[in-house]
Amino acid sequence: MKRIIILTAIIISAITTGSFAQNTYEFLKLDMSARAASLGGSFVANNDDPDVIFYNPAGISMLEKNPVSFSFVKHLMDINLASVSFSTEIEELGRFGAAVRYINYGTFDEADEFGNRTGEFGAGELALIVGYANLLDANFYYGVNAKFIYSGIADRSSNAIAADIGLHYSIPEQFINIGFSALNLGTQISSYYNLKEELPLDIVIGVSKKLEKIPVRISLDFHRLNKDRENFTQRFKAFTFGTEINLSKVLTLRLGYDNERRSDLKIGTTAGIAGFNIGLGAKISEYNFNYGYSSLGLVGELHRISISTSF
């Protein structure tokens, strides 16, 4: 039984990230938002979507009213994810945000050491997030998230606490936004067994610019800048690039590329269209509907939908 649970945890981690990792809670690295995913994950410099709380808590500082967003991700096999994000302004205190992200890995057969089936068990993970953002200086904002993370497989569980720290700088006259975030700074409170694992720390910096004469916004992010690489230039391997094209007042086309995902999912000499993403957004009345498609090459694909509004 113990061996099966451990093996299942390893497989889950590999499926979630596209490669074998040494961290736990790897679901925290998955794009929940259909909009962000269709841009390849280039979202650290965003400031007009409540789902930015997952990428940079400082980004919520420029949100208006009380935006709320719900997202659903259809992953491989029976794996499904969902998230909810919300933000509100409290006068004289600043802007607050809250979010939940959840992943369900489905049901697995349980067996003893002889291979005899003894039942079934499930596996899932959950993160609860509370965020705060405010003005640091002219056009310069800061933000912080506090996270509680839970993971359970069969009768075993672990939990952790973590924080996200973010900065956001806006240059309105040039339609430029710059973002920086350090995600998942924290530690396990309890582990599955005696060995405690590292959280998936991610240091990200990115920029977005809206073009002046055409309705296009481009975004470029560099992820996992904290990851050990063979040389300095390799530290920028995990870059993502995204483009939003406003086709009309109602429709928006999005394209994105994830360089490291494409590299990790290469099988032999081919990667298919792994790392490429596409999405479509539609604004109907007071609601925004977004769809995102992400290719995992020969492994499969991910489909995401998001619905957001403000009140």
N, C-alpha and C positions, 0 to 999 in steps of 0.2 A: 504493500500500500504506500509506504513512504517513498519508495523509488518511483512509483507511478506519478505521485504528486510532484516530485522534484522534476521529473522529465516533462510533465505537462507545463510547469512553470517556464522551463527553458524554451519549449516549443512556442508558447504564447509570446514570450519576449522576442523570439526570432521572427514570428509572423508580424508582430506589431511594428517592428523597426525596419524590417527588410534585411537585417543582419544580426549576428549574435552580439549581444552587448553585455557589459559587466555591471550595469546599473540595474536598479529596480524601478518600478513605477514608470516604465517606458511609455505608457499610454499618455503621459503628460506632454510628450513631444508630438503627438498626433494633432493635425489641424482639425478643429471641430467645425469652424465656420466654412460654409460653402464658398463665400466670397473670398476669404483668405486663401483657401486651398486652391481655388482656380487661379490665383495669382502666384502659385508656387510656394505660398507661405510668406510672401513679402508683405508683412503687415505691421512691423515694429514702428513705422512712422505714421500709422493711421491715426486719425483723430475724429472720425465721424461715424463710428460703428461701435456699439456696446461690446462686441466680441473682441475688441482690442484689449480688453482686460486679460485675455489669455496670452497676449504677446508683449504688452507694455502697459503697466498700470498708469503711467503718466498720460497715455493717450486718451483716457476717459475725461481728462480735465476740460477738454473743449466741446464735449457733448452738450446737447441742448435738451431741454424738457426732461422726460423720464423714459428713455429708450429701453426696450426689452427685446431680446432675440432668443429664438429657439432653433436648435440645429439637430439634425439626425444624420448619422453616417452609417451606410451599409458597407461593412468591411468584408473581408474574405470569409468564406464558409458561413458559420452561424454567428460571427462576431458582429455586434451592433454597438454603436455609441450614441450618446445624446448629451446635449448641454443646454443650459439656460443662462443667460446673462442679463443683468439689469443695472441701471445707473440712475442716480438722482442727486440733485444739488440741495445742500442744506445751507441756508443763508448764514453768512459770516463764519462758516466752518469749512466749506469746500465741497468738492464732489466726491460722493461715495459710490462704490460699485459692489456687486455681489454676483457670484456665479457658481454653478455646479456643473461638473463634467463626470460622466459615468460610462463605463464600458462593461459589457456583458460578453463573456467568452463562450457562452453556450453550456451545454451539458455533455459530460464525459462519462464513459464507462469506468466503474471502479472494479478492480480485480485484486486478488491476493497474490502472493509470491509465486504461486503455481499457475497463474493465468486464469483462474476460475473467477467468473464475473460475480461480484457480490452486491452490485447496486450501481447507483449513479451519483455524480457530484457536480456541482457548478463552480464557476469561478467568475469573479468580477472585481472591479476597482472603482473607487470614488474619490473625487477631490472637491472639497468645499472651499470657496474663495471669498474673502472680503477685501475690498480695495479702497484706497483713498488717494486723491490727487489734488494738487493745488498749484498756485502760481509761485514760482521761485524768483523770477525777475521778468522784465518785459519780454513777452513772447517765449518765455522759458518756463517749463513746467516740470514738476516731479511727481512721482507716484510710488506707492508701495502696496503689495498684496500680502496678506497672511493666508496660509493654506493649511488645511488638515487633510491628510491623505490616508485612505484605507484600501487594503487589498486583502482579498479572501479567496482561498482555494480549498474546497472541501471543508474539513474541520480546522484548517489552519488559517491564520490571519496575521497581518502586520499593519502597522500604521506609522505615520511620520508627520512632522511639522516642517513647514518650509516658508520661505518668503521670496517675493519678486521685487526687484528695485528697478525703477525706470526713469528716464529723462526724455523730454520732448521739447524740441526747439522749432519754432515756426518762423518763416520769413515770408509774411503775407504778400508783400509787393512783388516777390518773385515766384509765388505759388510753390514754395519749397518747404518740406517738413523733414526734420531729422530726428531719428529715434535711437535710443540706446536702452537695453534692458539686460539684467542678470536674473535669469529664471531658475527657480528650484534650488535656492540656497537653503539648505536645511539638513536634517538628520532623521534617521529612523528612531522612533520611540521604542518599538518592539519589532522583532523580526520573526520570520517563519520558524527558524531554528536558532542556533546559537550565533550564526554568522550574520553580522549587520552589513548591509550593502550601501553603496553610494547612491545618492539621488542623481537624476540626469541633468546636471548643471549645464546651462546653455547661456553663453554670453553672445548677444546679438547687437549689431549696429546696422542701421539702414537709412535710406533716404527715399523720398518720393517727390515727384515734381509734376505739376499740372501744366501742360503746354498752353501757351497763351493764345494761339491762333486756331488751334484745332481741339476738339473735345476729347483729349486723351490725357491720361495720367499714367506715368511710369514709376515703378518702384524697384529698388535693388536692396537686398539684405544680405549680410554676411552672418551666418549662424555658426554656433559651436567654435567660437574664436578661442575658447579655453582648452580645446582638445589638443593633445599632443600630436604633432605631425613630424614628418621626416625633416622638413626644412621650413623656413619662414614663409615662403610663398604658398606652401601647401596649407597653411593656416586659413587661407581664403578659398579653399576648395569647396566648402559648403555654402555656396552662394545661391540665391534664388532671385528670379527676375519676373516681374509681372507687369501687365499692361491692361488698363481699363479704357474701353472705347465707348463713349456714349453715342449710341446709334440714333437715339431720339430722347425725348423727355421721359419716355416710358422704359425703353430697353437699353441695357448695357451689356456689351460683350467683354469677356475677360480671358486673357491668355497668360499662362505662367510656365516657368521652367525651374526645376530643382536639380542642380548639377550633381550633388552628392548622391541623391537618390538614384539618378541614372547610372552613376558609376557603381553603386552598391548592387544594383539589380541586373548588371550585365551578366549574361550567361554565355560563356565561351567568348565569341567575338561579336555577339549581338546583344542589344538591349531593347530592341523593338522601339516603342515610343515611351519607354519608362522615363519618368521625370517630367513628362509634358502634361499640362493641365489646361482645361478649358471650362468656361462657365458662362452662364447667362443670368442677368438680373432683370427683374421687371417690377416697376412701381405701379401699383394699382390702388387708387384712393390713398389711404394713409398706411398702406402695407407694402413692404419690400419682400419680394420672393426671389430667392437665389438658388441656383443649382450649380454644382461643381463636379467635374469628372477628372479623376486623377489616374493616370496609367502606371501600373506596376510592371509593365512589360509582359513577359511570358508568365509571370505569376498571376496576373489578373488585373482588376481595376477597382477603384473605390468610387462610390456615388454619395454625394452629400446634398441635402436640402436645408435651407434656412429660411425662417420667416421672422421679420422684425417690424416693429412699429414704435411709435412714441405716444405718450398721453400726458 
